[in-house]
């Protein structure tokens, strides 16, 4: 069994919330190493007013010093689950820092806030990391209960490159899942996306040791897919959605709507996404 390395991004120090719980559950299911990275955000705009720079730096350094004192707490979260990992602390622009750090990992785990969602235009930190990191990202809504992760999985397939990348990234999880359901909406998107040639999806899954139920998603206009996917996840009791992210441009998603936009704004189920 190959080693899997996961990176959990933290922008606060509370470990008893959805994203750390999801990351720990994911690492335990996969037998993965799990590092946590706290980033004291210091964006480039912090230096736009020279007189404010000393105050910004002092506050950032204070947060870094405080975060470093939580290393033992992280080990206490890992040990009962027989997991290993490091507690990492740094400062800098969050997206740049995470995109660089994620290059050494197989997957990035990030929290998405319902109260300050970046979904409508897709230019917040979570969406930008999905684009910039080059890694699959487990996006965890802060409202997700996370009773488990990866036991019941819903795959939203639309035939796009992004959909294929997300499915490939999910293989280790799908192989261990108790139940996998695929919603195949590729026909809905055939007039809007450069849909990949038929991959023999069922055969492909079986060759990878994955038993899945495949249902066709055909509900009319493609912008209706988001609500349909979320409803299907709730009906299944899914604890994870696997899907491509931003198969259409962010501008198109903003103007026309789209599955990614809807689930980023409304979703309460963790999503393993790739772009």
N, C-alpha and C positions, 0 to 999 in steps of 0.2 A: 504494500500500500504506500503510495507516494505521500510525502509530507505536504501539508497545506498550512500556509501562513496567513493569518487574518490580522487586519489593522482596524481597530476601533477608534474613531475620532471622537474626542470629547471637547465641547466648548464650555462645559461646566464640570463641577467636581462631584455631582450627585451620581452615585453608582446604582441607586435603587430606582432607576427609571427605565423606560422602554428600550432604548438603544443598548445600554450595557447588558440588560437581561437577554435581549435578542442575540447579542454577540456571544455571550457565555453559552446560551443554548445551542447556537450554531457550532461553536468550537467543540462543545461536548459531543454533539451528534457526529461531527466529522473527525473527532480525535485530532483537532488542529491546534497549532500554537496560536495564541491570541495576545498581541501587544496592544496597549492603549497609548494613544498620543493626545496629550492636552496641548492645545495651541492657544497661547495668549495672543489674540489677534492684534496685529499692528499693521494696518493697511497703509499703502503708500500715501493716502490722503492725510494720514496723521502728520506728515511733514509739510503740508501745504501752508501752515501758519508757523513760522519759525519760533514765535514766542510761546507756542503751545507744545513744542517738541519736548522740553524737559519734563513737563507734567505728564505727557503721554508715556514717555519712557519710564518714568518713576512708577506710574500705575501698572504698566506692563511688567516691569521687573518685580513688583510686589506680587502680582498674580502668579508669575513663574515661581517665585520663592514659596508661595503658599501651596501651589500644586505639587511641588517636589516632596512635600511632607506627606503626601497621600500614597506613596509607593507601597508601604506596608498594607494599607487598606486594599490595594489592588491584588497583592499576593494572597490576602485573606479571602478574596472573592474567587481566586483561581484554585486554591489548594483543595477545598472540599470536593471539587469537580475533577481533581487529578489533572489539572491543566497547567501548562507552563506559559510564561510570557513576561514581557518587560513593561515597565511603566516609563513612558517617555514624555518629556516636557520640553517645549520650545516656544519661541515667539516669532512672529512674522505674519505676512499676509496668509490667511487661512487657506485659500484655494491654491496658491503657489506652493505653500508648504506641504499640503496634503497630496497634491499632484506629484510632487517630487518623492515624498515618503512612500506613497502607494506603489511606486515602481518596484519596490522590493518585496511586495506581497501579492498574494493571489486574489485577494478581495478586500474591499474597503467597506466598513460599516459606518453609516452616518444617521444621525437623528434629523427628522424633518418636523418642524413645528407647525401645528395647525394654525396657531395664532399669527405667525409671521411667515406664512407660506410664500415661497418664491415662484410658485407654479405659473401664474398667469403669463409671464414673459420668459421664464426659464433662465433668469440671469442672477439668481441667488447662489449661495455657496454650494448647496447640494447639487443643483442642476449643473453648475459650472464644473464641479468635480466629476460628475458623470461624463462630461465632455472631455475634460482635460487630463484626467488621471490615466486613461487607457486601461482601466481595470473595471471588472464588474463591481457594482456598488449595491450593498444591501441597504435600502432606504427604509428607515423605521419611523413611522409616524409616532409622535410623542404621546398620542392617545391610544396606541395599540396595547391591548392587554398582555400579549405575548405569553399565553399559557404554555405554549410549546413553539417550536419552529422547525419546519421541514417534515412534520408527520403527515399532514394533508396539504398537497401542493396543487395549485392551479396554474397551468401554463397558458398564457395568452399568446397564441401564435398567429402572425399575420403574413408570414412569408418573406419578411424584410431581412436585410443584413443584420439589423439590430436585434431582431427576434432570434435569429440563428446564433448570434454571439451570446445572448442571454441563456439560451437553451444549452449551449455547449458549456458555459460556466456553471450551470446548475447540475451537471451530470453527477458529481459525487453526492449531492443532496437527493436527487431523484432516485438514485440507486438504493438509498437507505429509507426512502419514504414509505409509509404504510399505504398511501393512496395518492395516485397521480391522475389528474384529469387535464386534458388538453382541449382548449376551445380554439378551433381552427377557423379563423376569420379571414383567411387569405383571399377568398373569393370576393369578400366585401371590399378589399383594398386593391384589387387587381387593376382598377382604372385610375388609381391615384399613386400607387407605389410601384417601383420596379421589382415586382414580386419574383423571387427566386424560382427557378424551374422546380417542378414537383420533386421533393426530396425523398418520397416514400417514407413519410414521417413515422408511421407505425413501425415499419421495418427498422428504421434507424434507431428508434428507441429500444426495440427488442434486441438489436445487436449490441446495445450498451447495457443490457441487463435491466431494462426499465419496462415494467408492465404499466400501461397507461390506457385509460378510456379516452377515446378521441371523439369529440362532438363538434359538429359544424355550427359556427356562429354566423347566422345570416339574419340580421334584424333590420336591414335597410341601409340607411346612410351610415357612413363610417363613424361620424361623430357620436352616434348612439352606442358605440362599442364600449366606451368607458363605463357608463352606468351598468351595462349588461355584464361586463367582467366583474365589477364589484358585487353586483347582485349574485352572480354565480359563485363567487368566493364565499359570500355569506351563507348561501344555501348549502354549499359543500362543507362549511365549517373549516375552510382552508386557513392555515396559519402562515402561508407564504404564497405570493403571486410571483411568477417568473415571466418577464416580458422585456421586449426591446423598449428603449427609451428614445423619444423624439425621432421616430421614423420619418416624420415630416419635419420641415424646418421649424424653429421656434416661432418665427413670424407667422407661419401658416397655422401653427397650433394656437397662437394668440388670437388670430382673426377668425379662424374657422372652428376652433375647438379641436380636441383630440383626446385619445385615450390617456396618454401620459399626463396631459394637463389635468384631466378630470381626476385621475387617481392621485396625483400629487396634491390636489386641492381637497379632495373628498375622502380619500382612502384611509381606512383604519387598520389595514392589514400590511405587514412588512412586504416589501417588493424587492426582489433581486432583479436589477436592471442592468442593461449594457447599451452602450452607444458605439 
